């Protein structure tokens, strides 16, 4: 999975479900995420092994992203065609 696909992780829970999974992204949450990213200690991501560096970066980033922009189950709009 790409970083963008992990960030844009919004989808229907399943085809029959009246719920959608959506990320809560607001300006305030984005600013709080930026603050945490700046304050984070990135030393573990600065290693020789590029794969380990990427995995470490992704882990730190996604932990903070999920903290500030969590996925919530929301009730979707009812379709008129059903």
FITI-558517 format. One record per residue: chain; residue in one letter; z, x, y of N, C-alpha, C in turn. Coordinates in steps of 0.001 Angstrom, whole numbers, plus 500000, padded with zeros to 6 digits. Layout:
// residues N
palum: A&torkol: a&n.up: Z&n.east: X&n.north: Y&ca.up: Z&ca.east: X&ca.north: Y&c.up: Z&c.east: X&c.north: Y .
...
END
This chain:
// residues 82
palum: A&torkol: x&n.up: 500000&n.east: 500836&n.north: 498813&ca.up: 500000&ca.east: 500000&ca.north: 500000&c.up: 500000&c.east: 500873&c.north: 501240 .
palum: A&torkol: x&n.up: 499314&n.east: 500414&n.north: 502244&ca.up: 499271&ca.east: 501167&ca.north: 503483&c.up: 500455&c.east: 500777&c.north: 504357 .
palum: A&torkol: x&n.up: 500764&n.east: 501632&n.north: 505313&ca.up: 501843&ca.east: 501355&ca.north: 506251&c.up: 501571&c.east: 500048&c.north: 506989 .
palum: A&torkol: x&n.up: 500338&n.east: 499828&n.north: 507396&ca.up: 500005&ca.east: 498604&ca.north: 508125&c.up: 500240&c.east: 497370&c.north: 507262 .
palum: A&torkol: x&n.up: 499910&n.east: 497437&n.north: 505971&ca.up: 500129&ca.east: 496272&ca.north: 505109&c.up: 501615&c.east: 495998&c.north: 504930 .
palum: A&torkol: x&n.up: 502438&n.east: 497034&n.north: 504950&ca.up: 503882&ca.east: 496836&ca.north: 504847&c.up: 504447&c.east: 496242&c.north: 506129 .
palum: A&torkol: x&n.up: 503920&n.east: 496660&n.north: 507267&ca.up: 504380&ca.east: 496145&ca.north: 508556&c.up: 503962&c.east: 494689&c.north: 508729 .
palum: A&torkol: x&n.up: 502751&n.east: 494359&n.north: 508351&ca.up: 502225&ca.east: 493010&ca.north: 508527&c.up: 502568&c.east: 492111&c.north: 507344 .
palum: A&torkol: x&n.up: 503658&n.east: 492370&n.north: 506690&ca.up: 504040&ca.east: 491663&ca.north: 505476&c.up: 504412&c.east: 490210&c.north: 505772 .
palum: A&torkol: x&n.up: 503401&n.east: 489385&n.north: 505991&ca.up: 503601&ca.east: 487951&ca.north: 506156&c.up: 502620&c.east: 487255&c.north: 505238 .
palum: A&torkol: x&n.up: 503118&n.east: 486323&n.north: 504486&ca.up: 502245&ca.east: 485610&ca.north: 503560&c.up: 502920&c.east: 484331&c.north: 503120 .
palum: A&torkol: x&n.up: 502178&n.east: 483496&n.north: 502460&ca.up: 502755&ca.east: 482294&ca.north: 501889&c.up: 503613&c.east: 482698&c.north: 500699 .
palum: A&torkol: x&n.up: 504740&n.east: 482023&n.north: 500502&ca.up: 505612&ca.east: 482315&ca.north: 499371&c.up: 504835&c.east: 482106&c.north: 498075 .
palum: A&torkol: x&n.up: 504099&n.east: 481022&n.north: 497968&ca.up: 503097&ca.east: 480792&ca.north: 496937&c.up: 502270&c.east: 479602&c.north: 497384 .
palum: A&torkol: x&n.up: 501198&n.east: 479309&n.north: 496687&ca.up: 500270&ca.east: 478270&ca.north: 497150&c.up: 500904&c.east: 476885&c.north: 497210 .
palum: A&torkol: x&n.up: 501854&n.east: 476601&n.north: 496348&ca.up: 502451&ca.east: 475274&ca.north: 496279&c.up: 503683&c.east: 475133&c.north: 497177 .
palum: A&torkol: x&n.up: 504209&n.east: 476205&n.north: 497654&ca.up: 505441&ca.east: 476188&ca.north: 498423&c.up: 505201&c.east: 475713&c.north: 499853 .
palum: A&torkol: x&n.up: 506132&n.east: 474891&n.north: 500382&ca.up: 506019&ca.east: 474479&ca.north: 501789&c.up: 506524&c.east: 475561&c.north: 502750 .
palum: A&torkol: x&n.up: 506905&n.east: 476716&n.north: 502208&ca.up: 507475&ca.east: 477788&ca.north: 503016&c.up: 506505&c.east: 478941&c.north: 503164 .
palum: A&torkol: x&n.up: 506644&n.east: 479648&n.north: 504277&ca.up: 505901&ca.east: 480885&ca.north: 504516&c.up: 506919&c.east: 481992&c.north: 504736 .
palum: A&torkol: x&n.up: 506542&n.east: 483204&n.north: 504380&ca.up: 507369&ca.east: 484368&ca.north: 504666&c.up: 506819&c.east: 485003&c.north: 505931 .
palum: A&torkol: x&n.up: 507671&n.east: 485138&n.north: 506939&ca.up: 507217&ca.east: 485664&ca.north: 508220&c.up: 508211&c.east: 486690&c.north: 508747 .
palum: A&torkol: x&n.up: 507694&n.east: 487715&n.north: 509382&ca.up: 508544&ca.east: 488698&ca.north: 510040&c.up: 508992&c.east: 488164&c.north: 511379 .
palum: A&torkol: x&n.up: 510241&n.east: 488424&n.north: 511704&ca.up: 510761&ca.east: 488061&ca.north: 513013&c.up: 510538&c.east: 489261&c.north: 513931 .
palum: A&torkol: x&n.up: 509569&n.east: 489130&n.north: 514840&ca.up: 509253&ca.east: 490211&ca.north: 515769&c.up: 509325&c.east: 489672&c.north: 517189 .
palum: A&torkol: x&n.up: 510278&n.east: 490176&n.north: 517924&ca.up: 510410&ca.east: 489808&ca.north: 519333&c.up: 510439&c.east: 491095&c.north: 520151 .
palum: A&torkol: x&n.up: 510315&n.east: 490957&n.north: 521440&ca.up: 510369&ca.east: 492121&ca.north: 522319&c.up: 511720&c.east: 492822&c.north: 522190 .
palum: A&torkol: x&n.up: 512794&n.east: 492043&n.north: 522136&ca.up: 514136&ca.east: 492624&ca.north: 522026&c.up: 514302&c.east: 493383&c.north: 520708 .
palum: A&torkol: x&n.up: 513804&n.east: 492812&n.north: 519616&ca.up: 513907&ca.east: 493477&ca.north: 518309&c.up: 513065&c.east: 494754&c.north: 518277 .
palum: A&torkol: x&n.up: 511887&n.east: 494706&n.north: 518897&ca.up: 511022&ca.east: 495878&ca.north: 518946&c.up: 511665&c.east: 496990&c.north: 519763 .
palum: A&torkol: x&n.up: 512291&n.east: 496642&n.north: 520869&ca.up: 512970&ca.east: 497647&ca.north: 521689&c.up: 514153&c.east: 498255&c.north: 520928 .
palum: A&torkol: x&n.up: 514903&n.east: 497438&n.north: 520203&ca.up: 516024&ca.east: 497952&ca.north: 519407&c.up: 515521&c.east: 498879&c.north: 518304 .
palum: A&torkol: x&n.up: 514386&n.east: 498545&n.north: 517707&ca.up: 513771&ca.east: 499411&ca.north: 516698&c.up: 513389&c.east: 500752&c.north: 517312 .
palum: A&torkol: x&n.up: 512788&n.east: 500730&n.north: 518484&ca.up: 512404&ca.east: 501974&ca.north: 519162&c.up: 513620&c.east: 502853&c.north: 519429 .
palum: A&torkol: x&n.up: 514712&n.east: 502248&n.north: 519870&ca.up: 515931&ca.east: 503008&ca.north: 520147&c.up: 516430&c.east: 503673&c.north: 518866 .
palum: A&torkol: x&n.up: 516481&n.east: 502915&n.north: 517771&ca.up: 516942&ca.east: 503483&ca.north: 516503&c.up: 516015&c.east: 504581&c.north: 516002 .
palum: A&torkol: x&n.up: 514701&n.east: 504415&n.north: 516192&ca.up: 513757&ca.east: 505446&ca.north: 515758&c.up: 513946&c.east: 506734&c.north: 516552 .
palum: A&torkol: x&n.up: 514204&n.east: 506612&n.north: 517841&ca.up: 514429&ca.east: 507798&ca.north: 518679&c.up: 515736&c.east: 508481&c.north: 518284 .
palum: A&torkol: x&n.up: 516759&n.east: 507686&n.north: 517993&ca.up: 518076&ca.east: 508237&ca.north: 517664&c.up: 518189&c.east: 508738&c.north: 516228 .
palum: A&torkol: x&n.up: 517199&n.east: 508440&n.north: 515411&ca.up: 517245&ca.east: 508802&ca.north: 513990&c.up: 517126&c.east: 510324&c.north: 513810 .
palum: A&torkol: x&n.up: 517797&n.east: 510824&n.north: 512806&ca.up: 517683&ca.east: 512241&ca.north: 512447&c.up: 516504&c.east: 512372&c.north: 511480 .
palum: A&torkol: x&n.up: 515474&n.east: 513075&n.north: 511911&ca.up: 514233&ca.east: 513188&ca.north: 511143&c.up: 514139&c.east: 514484&c.north: 510347 .
palum: A&torkol: x&n.up: 515217&n.east: 515258&n.north: 510295&ca.up: 515179&ca.east: 516568&ca.north: 509638&c.up: 514673&c.east: 516500&c.north: 508197 .
palum: A&torkol: x&n.up: 515029&n.east: 515447&n.north: 507466&ca.up: 514612&ca.east: 515339&ca.north: 506062&c.up: 513106&c.east: 515137&c.north: 505912 .
palum: A&torkol: x&n.up: 512439&n.east: 514702&n.north: 506961&ca.up: 510995&ca.east: 514486&ca.north: 506894&c.up: 510207&c.east: 515761&c.north: 507180 .
palum: A&torkol: x&n.up: 510868&n.east: 516791&n.north: 507687&ca.up: 510201&ca.east: 518062&ca.north: 507981&c.up: 510370&c.east: 519014&c.north: 506802 .
palum: A&torkol: x&n.up: 509502&n.east: 518835&n.north: 505814&ca.up: 509529&ca.east: 519663&ca.north: 504609&c.up: 508108&c.east: 520145&c.north: 504317 .
palum: A&torkol: x&n.up: 507991&n.east: 521131&n.north: 503465&ca.up: 506691&ca.east: 521703&ca.north: 503106&c.up: 505817&c.east: 520721&c.north: 502327 .
palum: A&torkol: x&n.up: 506421&n.east: 519979&n.north: 501424&ca.up: 505682&ca.east: 519043&ca.north: 500565&c.up: 505283&c.east: 517807&c.north: 501376 .
palum: A&torkol: x&n.up: 503981&n.east: 517664&n.north: 501624&ca.up: 503496&ca.east: 516576&ca.north: 502462&c.up: 503809&c.east: 515207&c.north: 501843 .
palum: A&torkol: x&n.up: 503776&n.east: 515090&n.north: 500535&ca.up: 504080&ca.east: 513815&ca.north: 499889&c.up: 505540&c.east: 513438&c.north: 500083 .
palum: A&torkol: x&n.up: 506420&n.east: 514407&n.north: 499951&ca.up: 507845&ca.east: 514162&ca.north: 500166&c.up: 508106&c.east: 513831&c.north: 501639 .
palum: A&torkol: x&n.up: 507421&n.east: 514517&n.north: 502542&ca.up: 507579&ca.east: 514244&ca.north: 503971&c.up: 507144&c.east: 512808&c.north: 504289 .
palum: A&torkol: x&n.up: 506008&n.east: 512400&n.north: 503743&ca.up: 505512&ca.east: 511038&ca.north: 503980&c.up: 506463&c.east: 510002&c.north: 503392 .
palum: A&torkol: x&n.up: 506903&n.east: 510206&n.north: 502162&ca.up: 507824&ca.east: 509269&ca.north: 501515&c.up: 509125&c.east: 509143&c.north: 502299 .
palum: A&torkol: x&n.up: 509624&n.east: 510263&n.north: 502804&ca.up: 510860&ca.east: 510253&ca.north: 503582&c.up: 510659&c.east: 509521&c.north: 504897 .
palum: A&torkol: x&n.up: 509553&n.east: 509828&n.north: 505597&ca.up: 509234&ca.east: 509125&ca.north: 506836&c.up: 509140&c.east: 507622&c.north: 506593 .
palum: A&torkol: x&n.up: 508383&n.east: 507238&n.north: 505561&ca.up: 508171&ca.east: 505824&ca.north: 505276&c.up: 509476&c.east: 505118&c.north: 504939 .
palum: A&torkol: x&n.up: 510317&n.east: 505767&n.north: 504182&ca.up: 511610&ca.east: 505187&ca.north: 503817&c.up: 512485&c.east: 504939&c.north: 505049 .
palum: A&torkol: x&n.up: 512575&n.east: 505938&n.north: 505914&ca.up: 513381&ca.east: 505804&ca.north: 507136&c.up: 512804&c.east: 504717&c.north: 508030 .
palum: A&torkol: x&n.up: 511486&n.east: 504780&n.north: 508244&ca.up: 510838&ca.east: 503808&ca.north: 509117&c.up: 511000&c.east: 502385&c.north: 508601 .
palum: A&torkol: x&n.up: 510719&n.east: 502173&n.north: 507320&ca.up: 510792&ca.east: 500818&ca.north: 506772&c.up: 512212&c.east: 500281&c.north: 506719 .
palum: A&torkol: x&n.up: 513186&n.east: 501141&n.north: 506461&ca.up: 514584&ca.east: 500690&ca.north: 506505&c.up: 514921&c.east: 500142&c.north: 507885 .
palum: A&torkol: x&n.up: 514537&n.east: 500880&n.north: 508926&ca.up: 514812&ca.east: 500424&ca.north: 510289&c.up: 513956&c.east: 499217&c.north: 510665 .
palum: A&torkol: x&n.up: 512701&n.east: 499214&n.north: 510251&ca.up: 511817&ca.east: 498095&ca.north: 510557&c.up: 512334&c.east: 496816&c.north: 509908 .
palum: A&torkol: x&n.up: 512740&n.east: 496896&n.north: 508651&ca.up: 513272&ca.east: 495718&ca.north: 507958&c.up: 514606&c.east: 495269&c.north: 508551 .
palum: A&torkol: x&n.up: 515368&n.east: 496207&n.north: 509085&ca.up: 516634&ca.east: 495863&ca.north: 509739&c.up: 516375&c.east: 495058&c.north: 511014 .
palum: A&torkol: x&n.up: 515428&n.east: 495517&n.north: 511817&ca.up: 515182&ca.east: 494905&ca.north: 513122&c.up: 514154&c.east: 493769&c.north: 513084 .
palum: A&torkol: x&n.up: 513251&n.east: 493801&n.north: 512136&ca.up: 512210&ca.east: 492773&ca.north: 512036&c.up: 512184&c.east: 492226&c.north: 510608 .
palum: A&torkol: x&n.up: 513237&n.east: 491515&n.north: 510236&ca.up: 513349&ca.east: 491068&ca.north: 508848&c.up: 512331&c.east: 489977&c.north: 508501 .
palum: A&torkol: x&n.up: 512093&n.east: 489839&n.north: 507216&ca.up: 511242&ca.east: 488765&ca.north: 506719&c.up: 512138&c.east: 487560&c.north: 506458 .
palum: A&torkol: x&n.up: 511728&n.east: 486425&n.north: 506966&ca.up: 512479&ca.east: 485183&ca.north: 506781&c.up: 511555&c.east: 484118&c.north: 506195 .
palum: A&torkol: x&n.up: 512151&n.east: 483243&n.north: 505437&ca.up: 511410&ca.east: 482115&ca.north: 504896&c.up: 511405&c.east: 481015&c.north: 505958 .
palum: A&torkol: x&n.up: 510218&n.east: 480578&n.north: 506355&ca.up: 510066&ca.east: 479551&ca.north: 507372&c.up: 509297&c.east: 478383&c.north: 506776 .
palum: A&torkol: x&n.up: 509638&n.east: 477204&n.north: 507216&ca.up: 508918&ca.east: 476041&ca.north: 506732&c.up: 507562&c.east: 475988&c.north: 507402 .
palum: A&torkol: x&n.up: 506517&n.east: 475936&n.north: 506580&ca.up: 505155&ca.east: 475905&ca.north: 507104&c.up: 504765&c.east: 474507&c.north: 507538 .
palum: A&torkol: x&n.up: 503706&n.east: 474438&n.north: 508291&ca.up: 503189&ca.east: 473139&ca.north: 508722&c.up: 502491&c.east: 472465&c.north: 507548 .
palum: A&torkol: x&n.up: 502630&n.east: 471169&n.north: 507461&ca.up: 501999&ca.east: 470411&ca.north: 506388&c.up: 500509&c.east: 470271&c.north: 506661 .
palum: A&torkol: x&n.up: 499737&n.east: 470420&n.north: 505633&ca.up: 498294&ca.east: 470308&ca.north: 505764&c.up: 497891&c.east: 468831&c.north: 505742 .
palum: A&torkol: x&n.up: 496934&n.east: 468469&n.north: 506551&ca.up: 496455&ca.east: 467084&ca.north: 506592&c.up: 495573&c.east: 466761&c.north: 505379 .
palum: A&torkol: x&n.up: 495042&n.east: 467809&n.north: 504727&ca.up: 494125&ca.east: 467595&ca.north: 503603&c.up: 494845&c.east: 467314&c.north: 502292 .
palum: A&torkol: x&n.up: 496120&n.east: 467447&n.north: 502254&ca.up: 496861&ca.east: 467260&ca.north: 500993&c.up: 497199&c.east: 465852&c.north: 500745 .
END
